[in-house]
Amino acid sequence: MPTEDQIRQTALEVIGKIAPEADLAQLDPADRFRNQFDFDSVDFMNFAMGLQDRLKIQIPEQDYPQLATLDGCIAYLRSKTAT
């Protein structure tokens, strides 16, 4: 089961691959990704799929809104990887 820091690092790595222009050091964990950098719906889908691949979990499409912020992403993924 990955720790919160491992989930955070994984999410940031996936974001960095999808949006290399994003300043991850200045990322506000409570603000939606699309408000902080150019992250369209295709990017977001690739982000969710990247998390699935890296963490070896399934994320149903109806749960994607929970991944909209880094804080939400960490909380959701912690619950998914705790089982």
Salt bridges, closest charged atoms under 4 A:
GLU4 OE2 - ARG8 NH2 3.51
ASP5 OD1 - ARG8 NH1 3.18
GLU13 OE1 - ARG54 NH2 2.37
